[in-house]
Amino acid sequence: MDLLKSFLNLHPNSRLSGKLKPRNNFEMVDSKIIAFQHFELFSKWVDKLDITDDPASYYEFKLMFRGSRDRFGKFHEICDNQPRIITIIKVKDCDRIVGGYSPIGWNAAVGDYSKTRESFIFSFGNSDSNENYILSRVVNEYQAIWNSRAYGPTFGDKDLVLYGDNFCSSYSKKCDYEKPIRETEDEFSVEEIEVFQITKT
């Protein structure tokens, strides 16, 4: 009681509420690829905020799929028809991280493009910091997401394409998104992939 009185004396305009404000507990996110700071940045990108803005929403990131755990070829079986998906990819033999966000997810049975104005792709210079990044939002909403059983999670016509056994023939070439997210258009292999579903808390 004395502690409560002290708080009210120091903050006379404060009002107590039976409902606590939720918080983003990014430290608890189960990722073997990136740090919790990256997830804080993702939440701001989803809400189209600047990185210096306070969060507008509070999100939970639930790990749905990890390539090394679930097998790369199981992506569509596990993740199809699930909305609000963040895909995170560790490029083999380098420190670069790439990925993207699809608010509508994927559906391999469609065999065609899906439309959305809210998707984006990204890259980070390494897995330890969220400072050296590229964010590229969709500009051609009609080809935002590609659905096919022959491919993994794919953005645009060529902007971020996961293809081949264990996604060993993947590539990224600017087409339907604002800017390229890699310095090269050469094919790359995927060392690890994680897929998270985000929900508001």
Secondary structure, 3 states (H helix, E strand, C coil): CHHHHHHHHHCCCCCCCCCCCCCCCHHHCCCCCCCHHHHHHHHHHHCCCCCCCCCCCCEEEEEEEEHHHHCHHHHHHHHCCCCCEEEEEEECCCCCEEEEEECCCCCHHHCCEECCCCCEEEEECCCCCCCCEEEEEECCHHHCEECCCCECCEECCCCEECECHHHCCEECCCCCECCCCCCCCCCECEEEEEEEEEEEC
